Amino acid sequence: MIEYHGDSFDKKRACVRIQPMKTFLTLAVLLGFFTGSVAFGYWIWTELGEVEMSHHGWIALTLGAVMTFLVGAGLMSLVFYSHRRGYDDRANRPED
């Protein structure tokens, strides 16, 4: 909601009012995606029937999930590190 004051509006005040709603909607959508993926995974798991996974299968599944998380976290930390050190600025600067 943007509040008008005479001929102009207070952009800072408008952004402050919109920000909590954007955060709420973003979290709601992400929670919906997460809930949907968990429900789909559970449905697939139960539809498979009497399929059993060996001890080695559980180890492989666990290691795969942990390593995927670690690679994602490592790449995100490199993105933040690069941004804070200014490497992105140097890469996007046109050559003079």
Buried (B, 14 or more C-beta within 10 A) or exposed (E): EEEEEEEEEEEEEBEEEEEEEEEEEEEEEEEEEEEEEEEEEEEEEEEEEEEEEEEEEEEEEEEEEEEEEEEEEEEEEEEEEBEEEEEEEEEEEEEE
